[in-house]
Amino acid sequence: MGLKNRLIIMNFLQFFIWGSWLLTIGAYWFQNKNWSGTEFGAIFSTMGLASLFMPAIAGIIADRWVHAERLYGTFHILGAVMLLLLPSVKNPHTFFWVMLLTMMFYMPTIALAITVAYSSMKTRGMDIIRDYPPIRVWGTIGFIVALWVISLSGFETSSMQFYVAAAASLGLGIYAFTLPKCPPLGGGHKKNLVEALGLNAFKLFKNSKMALFFIFAMLLGAALQLTNAYGDTFLHDFADIAVYKDLVAVKYPAIIMSISQISETLFILTIPFFLKRFGIKKVMLMSMVAWVLRFGLFGFGNPAEGLWMIILSCIIYGMAFDFFNISGSLFVETQSAPEIRASAQGLFMMMTNGFGAFFGSRISGIVIDKYYTLDNGAFDWRGIWLTFAAYALLVAILFAILFRHKHEPEAVKNIQH
């Protein structure tokens, strides 16, 4: 089997695991368990907590001591075990700790998957800018397939979603050991203590442009998972309104939400054009504006006459997510020396899915409970989404003013070397 197909399988399963529960855990939580919004914010913040240190640690290990593909496979096998334990949890506090362990094994695999792909593609002289997006798009397809499987199987509010994810995680963990070898590249010279611990990736913060880039990665990271956390249960809540309860968007919200991932498959293929034509600053600014529209359209949409706004919001999500996540990882690749490549990707993941996701999840849960939960326990969804939109707009304005980067097409073109 060719390298592209092997990496396609890896990406498909990588995001099939996430898609099996990420958008539907909110429905499982609020529709089935009836636990609080603040407690749910804590659950979703486990991704952020784990990403504060696990991707960086995994990057250090992969740079210094262990083949990246072997570490990748080990984490997925351990993650499968934790996913199998989740359905047996009976209270939100225990659920938090089990989910935290699950995320400690899963979150570093996102950066490790990028490391494995970039390393093996470079070894074969492939152009990452041109060849990686069509491979990565299969990760999004895996996410979509998982959503449809969970929704059509009636597992949106069921613990079965975790068993589906566990099976995929175990399969990928075993498969990972057959991937191309990605040996550590940071051990060929005499090292001081900082280098020995792999902490030299943090020297990127000495560059003011990179420091600012990572700060905005954190700020935008706070918005990345908000619609994943609340979008599905937002549509489920329309079932309490007689005029909406029998509509397709309310019966199968995960399928409606999967339009977001379908959009991803299209926008991810446009990244080479946009990145080479406009550069990282304009591409990331497009992402931030797209987040404003994503949240704002949700705020005014509904499953009936306003369904077009929800669908348009889902389409815009492709630009909002891909133009930040994929372009950001490619930018970090251009700014990092080979011996710290995995650590640098881990650092990027730490700022976005670590600090950003942690603060976004925790603060959003508290704000929703305090300001947007009505006396009858229902949520003021319009207020919630418009508050998120205002936050994204503020980040976009600050980024446009403060982040300065001269676009050099040749630098992007040479990322493959």
N, C-alpha and C positions, 0 to 999 in steps of 0.2 A: 504494500500500500504506500502511495506517495506521501511526502511530508505534509502537503496541504490537507489531504484527507484525514491524516492522523490528527492534525491540529484542529480540524473542523469537528471531529468527534469529541476531542477534549473540551472545546468551547461549548458545544451543544450540551454536554452533560454538566459542565460547570454551572451554567445558568438554568438548566432544567431543575437542578436541586433548589436553587433560590426561588425560581418561579413556582415551585410546588407549594410554597407557604408564605412568601413575602407579602403578597397582596391580599391574601385571604386570612392571615392570622388575625387581622383586625375583626373580621366577621366572626371567627372562632371565639375571640375574646369577648366582644360586646354582645353578639347575638346568642352565644352559647353559654359563656361563663358569667357574663354580666359583672365583670370586675371593672374597676374605675379607670378613668382616662389618665390620671396621674400614674397609676400602676402600669398602664399600657405604655405610657411614655417611657417608663423605666425599662420595660421589656424591649422596646424598640431601640433604646439607648445602648443595649448590650452590643450592638454592632459597632457603635462608636467607641465604647469602652475597650472592646477587643482590638479595635483598629488603632487605639492609642499606642499599643506596644507590640502586638503580635506580628503585623506585617513587617515592622522594622526588625524585630528579632528573627523572623523567618528570612528576611533579606540578608541579615548578617550571617546567619548559618549557611545560606546558599552561596554567599560570596566567599566564605572562609573555609567551610569544612565539608558540607554535604551536597551531593548532586541535587540540583533544584527539582528535577522530576521525581526523585525518591522522597524528598521532603514533602512535595506536593501530594503524592500518593498516600503517604502515612497520615497526613492531616485529614484527608477525605475519609479514610477508613475509621479514624477516631471520631470524626464528625458524624458518621453513620450511626455509631454506637449511641452518641448523645441524642440524636434525633429519635431513636427508638425509645428512649426514656421519657421524652416529653409528654406523650399521651397519658402516662400514669400519674402525672403531677396533679395534685388536688387543690393547691392554693397558689396565689400569685407570687408570694415571696420565694417559695421553692422553685417555681417556674422561672423566676428571674435568674437564679443561680445556675439552673440547668441550661437555660438559653445562653447565658454568658459563656459557659464552657463550650457550647455548640458553636458560638460565634468565634471563640478563640481558635477553634480548628478551621472554621470556614473562611473567615475574612482574609487571612494571609494567603489563601489559595488564589485569590483574585490577582494579586500582584505576582505570585509565583507562576501563574498561568501565562502572564505577559512575559515574564523572564524566560520561561521555557520556549515560548513562541519566538521572541526576538532573538534569543541565542541560537536556536536551531536554524532559523531563517538566515541569520547573518553568516553562519557557518557555510551555508550553501550559496552565499552571494546573492540572496534575494533582496529586492527593494521593499523595505518594510512599509514605507508610505503607500506604495501601490498595492502590495500583495497582502498586507495584514488586514485591512478593513473587510475585504470579501471573506476572510477566514473568521474574523471576529463576529461578523454578522450572524453566523450560525449559533453563536451563544444566545443572541436575541431570539432567534427562531426556537431554540431550546426552551427559553423562558416562555414564549407564546404557547408552545405545545404543552408545557406543564400547566399553564393557566387553563387551557381548554380541557385537559384531562381532569383536573381538579373540579372545574365548574360543571362539566357534563356528567361527571360521576357523582355529583351531589355532595362533594367533600368540602365545600367552601366553609361550612361551619363545623366540620367534623375533624376529629383527630387523625383521620386516615391520611390527611395531607402530609403529616409528618412521616408516616410509613412509606409513602411514595418517595418522598425526598431521601429517606434513609437508603432505600433500595438503589436509587441513582447514585448516591454518594459512595456506597460500597462498590458499585460497579466501576465508577471512575477511579476510585482509589486503587483497585487492582489493575485497571488499564494503564494508569500512570506509569507503572514500572516497565511498560513496554515502549514508552516514549523515547525520543533521541536523548542521548546522554548530554547533560548540561553541567559539566564539572565546575567547581569553584575557580574563579579567575583572580581572586584577590590574595593569593598566598605565595606569589613568586618572588617576593622581596622581603628584606628585613623590616619588621614592623615595630612601631612604637606601641604604647598601650592603647592609645585611641584607635589606631588602625587595627590592632589585634581584636578589639571589641567590635569593629565594624562601624564605629561612630563617626568615621571620617565623612560619611554622606552628609552629616549635619554642617560640614564646612560650606555647603551650598548657601547657607544662611548668611555667610559673609558677603555674598554678592547681594547688593540692595535690591536689584531687580528680582532675583530668585526669592529673596525673603518676602518681598511684597506679593509675588506670585503665590507662595505657599499660604500667606495670610488670607488672600482672596479665595484660595482653594478651600480653606477652612470655612470662610463665611458662606460661600456658595454650597459647600458640603452640607451645611445646616438645612438647606432647602431640598437636597436631593431625594430624601426618603419620605418627605411629608405626604405626597400624594400616594406613595406606596403604602404608607402607614394608615392613611385615613380614607383614601379614595373608594375602596371596596365597601367599607361600612357606611360611607356617605350615601352610596346608591342603595344599599340595603335598607337604610332608614326611611326611604320613600315608601317602603312596604306598609308603613304605619298610616299612610295617607290613602284613603279609599280610591281616589281618582288615579293614583299611580301604581297601586300594588300589583296589578296584573300585567304590567308592561314588561317587555323582554329585558330592558335595561335593569329592571329591579329584580327580575327572577334570575338573571345570569349576569350579574355585574362584573364578574371576573372576565367574561368574554368581551364586554364593552371596554374594560380597562386594558385588555390585550391589544387593542388598537394602538395603544402607546408603544408597545413593543414592535408591532408591525411597522409603525412609523420609524422606529429605530433602525430596522433592517434597510430602510430606504436612505435615511440620512447618513448612516454610517458609511455608505458607499460614496457619498458626496464629499467626505472629509478630505481626501487627497486634493480635489479641486479647490475647495475653500481654503485649506491650509496653505497651499502653494500660492494661491491667488491673493489672499487677504492677510495671511499671517495670524499668529496665535492671539494677539490682542483683539483684533476684530472678530475672530471666530468665537472667542470666549465671551465677548460683549454680546454677540448674537445669542449665545446661550443664555445669558442673564436676562436679556429682553424677552426671550422665549419663556423663561420661568415666570416673568410677570404676567404674560398672557395665559400661561398654563393655569395659574392660580385664579386669575381674574375671571376667566371663562367658566371655571368650576363654580365660582361664586354666584354667577348669574344664570347658570344652566339648570335644567331639570330633565327628567326622563321622558317628558312629553314634547310640548312645543319648543322647549329649550334643549332638546337632545342634540341638536346640531352644535350647540356651544360645547357640550361635553365631548362630542366626537372631535371637534376642531381642537379642543384642549389636548386630547389624546394624540392627535396628529402632531401638534406643536411640541409635544414631549420628546419626540425623536430628536429634534434639533437641540432642545434644552439639555438633554442628558448626554447625547453623543458628542456634541460640540465642546462640552466641558471635559467629560471623562476620557474619551479616546484622544482628543487633541492634547489634553493636559499631559497624558502619559507619554505621548510622542515628544512634546516639548521638553519634558524632564529627561528623556532619552538623549536629546540633542545637547543638553547642558551637563551631562554626567560622563565622567571617565569610565571606561570599561570595568575597572576593578571595583567600582562602587555602584554598578548598574542596578543590581537587585536591591541594595540598600536604599538607593535613591527612589526607586519605584515604591518601596515600602514606606519611605518618608512621605511621598505624595499621598499614598493610601491612608497613612496615619492622619494627615491634615484634613483630608476630605471625609473619609468614612470613619475617622477616629474622632478628633476634636469637633469637627463640624457636625457629624451625625449625632454625637453624644449631646452636644449643647442644643442642637435642633430638636431632638426627640424629647429630652427632659423638659426644656423650656416650653415647647409646644403643648405637652401634656398638662403642665401646670397652668399655662395661660388658658387652655380650653376649659379646664375644670373651674377656674376662677372667674373667667369673664364670659365664656360662651356656652355654659351649661345652664339650661333653663330649670325652673323649679320642678318641672315634671320629669327631669332627667334627660330630656331631649337636647340636642345640640343646635346652636345657631350657626348652621353651616356657612351661610353667606358671610357672616362676620369673620368666621375662621379663615375662609379662603381669601377674602380681601385683605385681611391682616398679613397673611403670607405673601400676597402680591405686593403690598406696600414694602415689606422687608426686601424682597427681591429687587424692587425698583431702586431702593436706597443703595444696595450693594452695586448695582449696575452703574449708577451715577458716580459713586466713589471710584470704581474700577476705571471708568472712562477718564476720570480726572487724574488719578494717581499713578496708574501702571503705565510705564513708558517702555516701549519696545519697538525697535526699528525692524521692520520685516525684511529679511534677506532670503529670497527664494533659494539661493544656492545652499544656504545652511540647512534648509529643510530637505533639499534634494540629496544632500550628502549624509543623511541620517543612516543610510544603509552601510556606510563604511566603518 
